[in-house]
C-alpha cells in the first residue's frame, strides 16, 4: 500500500512539472499577450522586472466600490489606436532644442477606452525614475495633449537619461501655461484618480494663508513631481522639508541658492525648472513650505 501511495505522489509531481510553462514558450507569444502572460505565470520578481520595461505599461483605475485594477498595454497596442507624427515648439522651447520629431497617441483617445465609475477626473503619471506627473482631464481636452511613443532628437542634441517614452506632448497651436507639468517623460503607468482627493492633504496645509495657497499652486505645477509631500508626488528629488529649515531665514536662503544653482538652464540633467518660476513665485513656495511647520505647532 505504501509503495502504491508513493508511486501516486511521484506521478502527481511529474504531472505538475510537465504543466509548468517553459521559458521558451514566452518567446512564442505575440507581443500583445506578454503583459497577461507575465501576470499569470511568472514569479513575482520576474513580473516586476518584465513589466517595468520600456515596452509594457500599466493603466490603473478603480470601480464604483473603490477596488483597484490594472491593465497592461504594450507600445504596439497603444499605437493601434492611431498615431500622429508632429513637432512641439513647446517642448523644444523648454528643452532648448529645435526640430524634435514625435510620434504619439491622443490622450483623449486613450481615455475613451475606459469607463470611469469612481468620478475620476485626472491622471497620475507614474514614471520609471520615481517622477510622478499629474494632469487633469480638462487640461488634456483643452490642450489636446498627446502621449509620445517615439522621439527623434535633432542630430547633435544632448539627451538626458530621463527623456524617454512615454512622454507628454503639447501639439503646436496649443498654448498651455509654461510649466513643468506638461513635460512629464519616462512614464510607465497611467493611474486615474480624483484630483480633489489627491490634493486634499496638501490643500489642508496650504489653507493657512493666502500666500501659502498661491505657493501651493506653483508647487503642484512645477515641484511636486520630484519633491513629494504628504505621500503625494514623486520621489526623484530630495525631501525638501528634511533638507531645509523653512522656519528660519538661513534655511530659506539656502533653499533659494540651491534651487537657482541646480535648476538653472545649464544643469547637466536639463532640469531647468527656473524657467517656469519667477522669484516672486519662489517666495510664495517658501510660504507654502513654511506652513508645514506652522501646522505642526498648532
Residue, then its C-alpha position, 0 to 999 in steps of 0.5 A: x500500500x505504501x509503495x502504491x501511495x508513493x508511486x501516486x505522489x511521484x506521478x502527481x509531481x511529474x504531472x505538475x512539472x510537465x504543466x509548468x510553462x517553459x521559458x521558451x514558450x514566452x518567446x512564442x507569444x505575440x507581443x500583445x499577450x506578454x503583459x497577461x502572460x507575465x501576470x499569470x505565470x511568472x514569479x513575482x520578481x520576474x513580473x516586476x522586472x518584465x513589466x517595468x520595461x520600456x515596452x509594457x505599461x500599466x493603466x490603473x483605475x478603480x470601480x464604483x466600490x473603490x477596488x483597484x485594477x490594472x491593465x497592461x498595454x504594450x507600445x504596439x497596442x497603444x499605437x493601434x489606436x492611431x498615431x500622429x507624427x508632429x513637432x512641439x515648439x513647446x517642448x523644444x522651447x523648454x528643452x532648448x532644442x529645435x526640430x524634435x520629431x514625435x510620434x504619439x497617441x491622443x490622450x483623449x483617445x486613450x481615455x475613451x477606452x475606459x469607463x470611469x465609475x469612481x468620478x475620476x477626473x485626472x491622471x497620475x503619471x507614474x514614471x520609471x525614475x520615481x517622477x510622478x506627473x499629474x494632469x487633469x482631464x480638462x487640461x488634456x481636452x483643452x490642450x489636446x495633449x498627446x502621449x509620445x511613443x517615439x522621439x527623434x532628437x535633432x542630430x547633435x542634441x544632448x539627451x538626458x537619461x530621463x527623456x524617454x517614452x512615454x512622454x507628454x506632448x503639447x501639439x503646436x497651436x496649443x498654448x498651455x501655461x509654461x510649466x513643468x507639468x506638461x513635460x512629464x517623460x519616462x512614464x510607465x503607468x497611467x493611474x486615474x484618480x480624483x484630483x480633489x482627493x489627491x490634493x486634499x492633504x496638501x490643500x489642508x496645509x496650504x489653507x493657512x494663508x493666502x500666500x501659502x495657497x498661491x505657493x501651493x499652486x506653483x508647487x503642484x505645477x512645477x515641484x511636486x513631481x520630484x519633491x513629494x509631500x504628504x505621500x503625494x508626488x514623486x520621489x526623484x528629488x530630495x525631501x525638501x522639508x528634511x533638507x531645509x529649515x523653512x522656519x528660519x531665514x538661513x534655511x530659506x536662503x539656502x533653499x533659494x541658492x540651491x534651487x537657482x544653482x541646480x535648476x538653472x538652464x545649464x544643469x547637466x540633467x536639463x532640469x531647468x525648472x527656473x524657467x517656469x518660476x519667477x522669484x516672486x513665485x519662489x517666495x510664495x513656495x517658501x510660504x507654502x513650505x513654511x506652513x508645514x511647520x506652522x501646522x505642526x505647532x498648532 
